[in-house]
């Protein structure tokens, strides 16, 4: 009887080490400890190097003068503005581009989807080819193509490609002349409305 009790206790003694849950908890705890040690080591070295190089840490630099210009500024900004204002301008530009991209992608996707259902053979095939080419292509690859294959080959701003109607093209984008409204400009709107009305009248005769 005594020998049987000893044999029964032996697996129980070894089960603490062989238990997968205990091993999993041990290794997870070890990984967390090593992660905290690594983070502490990195932060400690960064602080020491900043102090050695006499570089101030923190966000105080946001109040300093930026010293650079930004081409597209939704809010008032000059090179004398602070880094914080430059950061706000960059954030607003990002939001504007994101919203415009979402709206444009939605419109293009809707039109392409409708085009694939069109009874016109040419439109249907063009939309199908477009979908089959760009489907499942990673967005980063598309961005790399437009940057390296399109924008990089364009000339710098001082050597812009001049196009008709006062427009020009360079590495920074495609620029069009801006309409300047003056006295009598309202006649353009009236003429446009009259043209639409006449086109509708001719189409329904």
N, C-alpha and C positions, 0 to 999 in steps of 0.2 A: 504493500500500500504506500509506503514511504517513497519507494522508487517511482511509482506512478505519479505521485504529487510533484516530485522533482521534475519529471518529464513534462508535466503540464505547465509548470512555472517557467521553463526555459524559453518557450516561444513567446511568452508574455514579456519576459525581460528584453528580448531582442526586438519586439514589436515597436518600441519607441523610436528606434533608429530606422527600421524598415517601413515605418508608416509614411505613405506618400504625402499626406497632409502636413505632417511635422516637417518633412524635408522641404516641401514647397514653402511653408512659412519661414523656415530658416533661411533659405536662399533669397526669398523676397526681402526679408529684413536685412540681409547682408548687402543686397543691391541698393536698398534705400540708404543705408549707412555710407556705402562707398560713394553714392551720388551726392549726399550732403557734404562729405569730405572733399570731393572734387569741386563743388560749387564754392565752398569756403576757401579752398586753395586758389581758385581763379580770382575771386573777389579780393583776397588778401594780396595777391601779386599785382593786380590792377591798382589797388590803392597805393602800394609801395612805389610802383613805377610812376604814378602820377605825382606823388610827393617828391620823388627824386628828380623828376623833370620840371618841377614847379608848375604843374598844370592844375588849374582849379577844377574840381569836380562839381557836379550838380547842374542845375538848370539856370544859373545866373547869366550864362552867355545869351540867353534868349532876349535879354534887355539890351544887348550890344547892337551896334550898327551892322547891318547886313553887308552893305558895300557892293551889292550886285543888283542888276536889273532883271526883271521878269517880263517877258513879252506880253503875255496875256494875263491881265489882272482884273478879276471881277470886282475887287475893291481897290480903293486908292493905295498905291504903293510906289515908292521910289527907292533908289539905292541908299538913301539916308534912313529908311525904315529899319525896324528891329528884326532880329531873326525870328521872333515870335510872329510878327506880321507876315514875314515871308513864309513861315510854316502854315499860317492860316490861308494864305493865297494858294499855296500848293495843295492844301486839303480841299479848298473850294474848287480848284481846277480839276482835281481827281473826281470829285462828286459830279461836276458838270459833264466830264467825259464819260463817266460811268452811266449816268442817266441817259445821255445822248446815245451811247452805244446800245443800251438796253432797248430804247425806243426804236432806234434804227434797225437793230437785229430783229425785233419783233415784226416790224413792217416788212422787212425783206423776207423773213421766214414765212410770213402770211402770204405775200405775193408769190413766192416760189411754190408754196403748197397749193395755192389756187391755180398757178400756172401748170402744174403737173396734171391737173384735172381738166385742163382746157381742151376744147375740141380742135383747136388749131394745132396741126402737127408740128410746126416749127417751134412754137412756144413751148409745147409739151416736151419736146426733145431737148431744147435748151435747158429747161428747168431740171429735167432728169439728169442730164450730163453734169450740171452744177451740183446737184445733190450727191451724185455718185463720186464726184471728185473730192468734195470737201467733207463728206461724211466720215466720221471717225478719225479725222486728222487732229492731233493735239493742238490746242490753241497756241502753245509756246512755239511750235513749229511754224505756224502761220505768222506769228509776230516776228520771228526770226527771219522769215522770208521777206516780209514787207520792209524790215529794217535793213537787212543786208542786200537783198536783191532789188529793192526799189529806192529807198531813201538814201542808201550809201552811195549809189551811182549818180545821184543828182548833184548839181554843182552847189558850191557854197552860196550864201546870200549875195555876196558882191558880184558873183558871176551868174546871176539868175537867168533862167530861160524866159525871155519876154514873149508873151502870147498876145493875141488880138484883144481888143477892148481894154487895154491897160492892165491886164492880168499877167502874172509871172509865177514861175515854179522854181523852187530850190529845196534844199535839204530840210528846211523848216516847215515846208508845206506849200499849199496852193493858195495864192492870194488873188482876190478879186477886188475891183474898185467898189468903194462904198457909196451908196446913193446919198446925195446931199439934198435934203428937201428945202425948198425955198418958196417964194411967192408964186402962186399958180400951180403948185405941185398937185393940188387936189384934182386938177383936171385929168391927171393920169388915171386916178381911180375912177372918175366918171367915164373916161374913154374905155377903160377895161370893162366896166359894167355894161356899157352900151354894146361893146363887141360881143360879150357873152350873150346878151339879149338877142342880138341880131343872129348869132350862130344858132341859138335855140329856135328862133323863128324860122330860119331857113331850113333847119333839120326837120321841122314839124309842118312844113307846107304840104 
